[in-house]
Amino acid sequence: MVSKLRRAKVIEFKAKDIFRASQLSLLGVSNSHVKKDLKKIKRRQPLSPLLLIRDSQNGKVIIADGYHRLCAIYQIQEDIWIHCKII
């Protein structure tokens, strides 16, 4: 999976769509990792793409890396397009 993710092209999905597909709940700003990512966003520092894996068997998407980044971005605006790699 790691080699497939490295080769995958960067595409974009809306934050709300990733949450819906992952079936995960939103972490609040009290989470230290989310706070850290919010600071990066406010300083306009680039964030790494989310790494997503399609779980066709269970009908959802697994967030392999970037859950805290997703939560931070979602809190700013749920309709923001996020860079992702998906396999």
Backbone bond lengths (Angstrom), bond angles and torsions (degrees), N, CA, C in turn:
res aa  C-N    CA-C-N  psi(-1)  N-CA   C-N-CA  omega(-1)  CA-C   N-CA-C  phi
1 M - - - 1.436 - - 1.525 111.65 -
2 V 1.316 115.70 -38.07 1.462 119.65 -178.29 1.522 110.89 -61.11
3 S 1.324 117.10 -45.49 1.462 119.24 -179.57 1.531 111.05 -66.50
4 K 1.336 117.34 -35.42 1.464 120.03 176.47 1.524 111.28 -64.91
5 L 1.331 116.70 -41.39 1.471 120.21 178.54 1.527 111.32 -65.68
6 R 1.319 117.21 -37.51 1.468 119.93 178.02 1.518 111.36 -62.71
7 R 1.334 116.72 -36.89 1.467 121.58 -178.04 1.527 113.12 -83.63
8 A 1.316 116.87 -16.51 1.468 120.46 -175.78 1.523 111.21 -65.53
9 K 1.326 115.03 145.06 1.458 121.10 177.08 1.523 109.58 -76.25
10 V 1.324 115.59 149.97 1.459 120.70 175.79 1.527 108.15 -80.53
11 I 1.323 115.39 125.60 1.462 121.69 177.24 1.529 107.91 -127.31
12 E 1.307 117.53 179.74 1.458 120.64 -178.61 1.526 111.58 -126.76
13 F 1.333 114.17 142.37 1.455 123.21 172.02 1.522 107.22 -135.20
14 K 1.327 116.75 154.50 1.464 120.12 175.56 1.528 109.17 -75.30
15 A 1.330 115.50 146.74 1.463 121.40 -178.76 1.529 111.29 -55.13
16 K 1.328 116.57 -45.49 1.471 119.79 -177.57 1.526 112.06 -63.39
17 D 1.331 116.99 -33.09 1.460 120.43 179.55 1.528 111.61 -71.23
18 I 1.332 116.37 -36.34 1.470 120.03 177.87 1.524 109.72 -66.38
19 F 1.347 116.57 -43.28 1.463 119.00 177.64 1.518 111.62 -61.43
20 R 1.311 116.33 -43.68 1.464 120.47 -179.54 1.530 110.13 -61.46
21 A 1.320 116.40 -44.03 1.465 120.76 -177.77 1.529 112.65 -71.26
22 S 1.321 116.68 -30.63 1.468 119.88 -178.04 1.521 112.70 -83.33
23 Q 1.323 116.55 -21.43 1.465 122.33 -178.55 1.527 112.24 62.08
24 L 1.338 117.33 27.39 1.466 121.80 177.85 1.515 109.93 -98.57
25 S 1.319 116.43 160.68 1.458 120.24 177.59 1.527 109.52 -94.64
26 L 1.309 115.54 158.41 1.452 122.99 -177.37 1.528 110.27 -80.46
27 L 1.330 116.64 130.70 1.463 121.14 173.12 1.520 108.60 -83.13
28 G 1.308 117.21 143.27 1.461 121.87 -178.71 1.515 113.23 -83.17
29 V 1.334 115.30 173.25 1.467 120.84 -179.43 1.517 112.00 -69.54
30 S 1.317 117.44 -9.17 1.462 119.30 177.50 1.532 111.68 -74.69
31 N 1.316 117.47 -15.91 1.461 121.63 177.62 1.528 109.05 -71.05
32 S 1.314 118.11 129.05 1.470 121.89 -175.00 1.530 112.84 -63.20
33 H 1.316 117.70 -35.11 1.468 120.86 179.82 1.534 110.83 -70.77
34 V 1.313 116.31 -38.12 1.461 120.87 177.66 1.525 109.15 -66.33
35 K 1.333 117.20 -42.31 1.478 121.57 177.38 1.519 110.96 -57.93
36 K 1.320 115.51 -44.74 1.465 120.72 -179.78 1.525 111.38 -61.15
37 D 1.335 116.34 -43.20 1.463 120.11 179.21 1.526 111.91 -69.82
38 L 1.326 118.01 -34.33 1.464 120.99 175.78 1.524 111.16 -62.30
39 K 1.333 116.49 -39.29 1.469 120.47 177.47 1.524 110.59 -63.21
40 K 1.332 116.62 -41.85 1.467 120.77 177.97 1.525 110.65 -60.89
41 I 1.313 115.88 -42.87 1.466 120.51 -179.54 1.521 110.21 -63.70
42 K 1.322 116.86 -44.38 1.468 120.70 -179.41 1.522 111.81 -65.14
43 R 1.339 116.81 -29.93 1.475 121.10 176.90 1.521 111.58 -85.43
44 R 1.338 115.78 2.19 1.475 123.11 -179.75 1.530 112.64 61.61
45 Q 1.322 116.24 32.77 1.458 120.89 175.22 1.528 108.23 -81.72
46 P 1.311 117.87 139.18 1.469 119.65 179.80 1.532 111.25 -68.02
47 L 1.313 115.13 145.92 1.465 121.29 177.01 1.525 108.81 -109.71
48 S 1.301 115.48 148.52 1.468 120.99 177.35 1.528 109.58 -67.19
49 P 1.320 117.19 150.75 1.470 119.74 177.21 1.532 110.97 -64.42
50 L 1.304 115.66 150.03 1.458 120.09 174.23 1.523 108.14 -71.99
51 L 1.305 116.80 146.60 1.464 121.67 176.23 1.523 107.86 -108.50
52 L 1.323 115.51 116.77 1.458 121.92 -174.39 1.524 111.36 -119.60
53 I 1.331 114.43 146.04 1.460 120.60 178.37 1.527 108.01 -127.71
54 R 1.328 116.23 127.04 1.466 120.80 177.66 1.534 109.15 -74.08
55 D 1.302 116.00 125.41 1.467 122.04 174.90 1.523 107.27 -108.56
56 S 1.315 115.53 80.70 1.468 121.42 -175.52 1.520 112.53 -61.81
57 Q 1.324 116.33 -32.95 1.467 120.72 -178.70 1.527 111.69 -60.97
58 N 1.345 115.99 -38.91 1.456 120.82 -177.42 1.524 113.00 -104.47
59 G 1.322 116.89 1.61 1.458 120.97 176.75 1.503 114.99 66.26
60 K 1.344 117.06 38.88 1.460 119.85 178.40 1.521 110.73 -147.97
61 V 1.314 114.77 177.75 1.465 122.04 177.94 1.529 107.82 -113.14
62 I 1.323 116.04 135.60 1.461 121.38 176.76 1.528 107.80 -98.27
63 I 1.317 116.46 129.50 1.462 120.88 176.59 1.531 106.56 -89.49
64 A 1.323 115.95 100.82 1.462 121.18 -178.16 1.529 111.08 -74.52
65 D 1.331 116.72 -31.34 1.466 121.28 177.55 1.517 108.44 -156.02
66 G 1.331 116.11 132.40 1.453 120.28 174.15 1.520 115.38 116.71
67 Y 1.322 118.18 12.03 1.467 121.01 -178.29 1.532 111.77 -58.96
68 H 1.320 117.19 -45.04 1.472 120.61 -179.74 1.530 111.17 -66.95
69 R 1.331 116.78 -38.10 1.468 120.38 176.67 1.525 109.91 -62.55
70 L 1.340 116.15 -43.54 1.454 121.03 178.89 1.530 110.89 -60.05
71 C 1.318 117.46 -44.32 1.467 121.37 179.67 1.527 110.93 -62.45
72 A 1.329 116.93 -41.55 1.466 120.99 179.38 1.522 110.74 -64.80
73 I 1.311 116.81 -46.89 1.467 121.26 -179.71 1.525 110.42 -63.15
74 Y 1.312 117.60 -43.50 1.464 122.41 -178.87 1.520 111.12 -59.75
75 Q 1.335 116.80 -36.92 1.462 119.90 -178.83 1.519 112.08 -68.54
76 I 1.306 117.18 -24.84 1.461 120.45 176.34 1.524 109.33 -77.14
77 Q 1.343 116.02 -49.54 1.466 121.00 176.98 1.520 108.88 -165.38
78 E 1.312 116.31 128.56 1.467 120.76 -176.79 1.523 113.92 -72.64
79 D 1.335 117.35 -17.92 1.465 120.77 -178.47 1.528 113.92 -94.05
80 I 1.308 117.06 8.44 1.468 120.57 -179.86 1.526 109.36 -69.87
81 W 1.330 115.57 138.25 1.462 121.76 175.50 1.530 108.13 -81.55
82 I 1.329 116.70 131.18 1.463 122.49 -176.12 1.519 109.41 -116.62
83 H 1.344 115.00 136.03 1.474 120.26 175.16 1.520 109.03 -70.31
84 C 1.335 115.29 132.76 1.467 121.74 -177.67 1.530 110.04 -143.28
85 K 1.301 113.62 158.13 1.462 121.96 165.88 1.517 105.07 -121.47
86 I 1.320 116.61 132.05 1.464 119.93 -177.35 1.525 109.95 -133.82
87 I 1.317 114.47 139.03 1.470 121.09 174.83 1.513 108.56 -128.17
